[in-house]
Amino acid sequence: MFCLNCAKQIGDITKNRICPYCGYEQYKLEDVQAGIEYAKRKSKENRNRGFSEKEILALGLYPKDEAYKMSLISRILGKR
């Protein structure tokens, strides 16, 4: 394996996650992917918190995607 910072060969990172040459901490691909998935879940949970669907539509707080906008409208009109 190579260091992500200095690009020198450092071997396997299962024993030591710190590069012996530059001191940069190394991460496994699985750790990075798990962190990305966690961040996506948290951002979806926190997105538009406190606003109703009507307020989201009226204020334009939705992603600039026509399909999402139309699904939001249909959910609002479908409520009784």
C-alpha positions as CSV (number, residue, x, y, z in Angstrom):
1,M,0.0,0.0,0.0
2,F,1.1,3.6,-0.6
3,C,0.7,6.6,1.6
4,L,-2.2,8.9,0.6
5,N,-0.1,12.0,1.4
6,C,3.5,11.3,0.4
7,A,3.0,8.4,-2.0
8,K,5.8,6.3,-0.4
9,Q,5.2,2.5,-0.1
10,I,4.2,1.7,3.5
11,G,2.9,-1.8,3.4
12,D,-0.3,-3.0,5.1
13,I,-2.2,-0.6,7.4
14,T,-3.8,-3.2,9.6
15,K,-1.0,-2.9,12.1
16,N,-0.2,0.8,12.0
17,R,-2.4,3.4,10.4
18,I,0.2,6.2,10.6
19,C,2.7,6.7,7.7
20,P,6.3,6.2,9.1
21,Y,7.6,8.8,6.6
22,C,5.2,11.8,6.9
23,G,2.9,10.8,9.9
24,Y,-0.3,11.0,7.8
25,E,-3.1,8.8,9.1
26,Q,-4.2,6.2,6.6
27,Y,-7.8,5.1,6.2
28,K,-9.2,1.9,4.7
29,L,-11.7,2.2,1.8
30,E,-14.4,0.5,3.9
31,D,-14.0,3.1,6.7
32,V,-14.4,5.9,4.2
33,Q,-17.4,4.4,2.5
34,A,-19.1,3.7,5.8
35,G,-18.5,7.4,6.8
36,I,-20.0,8.6,3.5
37,E,-23.1,6.4,3.9
38,Y,-23.5,7.7,7.5
39,A,-23.3,11.3,6.4
40,K,-25.8,10.8,3.6
41,R,-28.3,9.3,6.1
42,K,-27.8,12.1,8.6
43,S,-28.2,14.8,5.9
44,K,-31.5,13.2,4.7
45,E,-32.7,13.1,8.3
46,N,-31.8,16.7,9.0
47,R,-32.9,18.1,5.7
48,N,-36.0,20.3,5.8
49,R,-36.5,19.6,9.5
50,G,-39.3,21.8,10.9
51,F,-41.0,22.6,7.6
52,S,-44.2,21.1,6.3
53,E,-44.3,19.8,2.8
54,K,-46.4,22.8,1.8
55,E,-43.8,25.2,3.3
56,I,-41.0,23.4,1.5
57,L,-42.9,23.7,-1.8
58,A,-43.9,27.4,-1.3
59,L,-40.4,28.5,-0.2
60,G,-38.5,26.5,-2.8
61,L,-36.5,24.4,-0.3
62,Y,-36.6,21.3,-2.4
63,P,-33.8,20.1,-4.7
64,K,-33.9,21.7,-8.1
65,D,-35.2,18.5,-9.7
66,E,-38.5,18.6,-11.6
67,A,-39.4,15.0,-10.7
68,Y,-39.0,15.7,-6.9
69,K,-41.1,18.9,-7.3
70,M,-43.9,17.0,-9.0
71,S,-43.8,14.2,-6.4
72,L,-44.0,16.8,-3.7
73,I,-47.1,18.4,-5.4
74,S,-48.8,15.1,-5.8
75,R,-48.2,14.2,-2.1
76,I,-49.7,17.5,-1.0
77,L,-52.7,17.2,-3.3
78,G,-53.2,13.6,-2.3
79,K,-53.6,14.4,1.3
80,R,-57.1,14.7,2.7
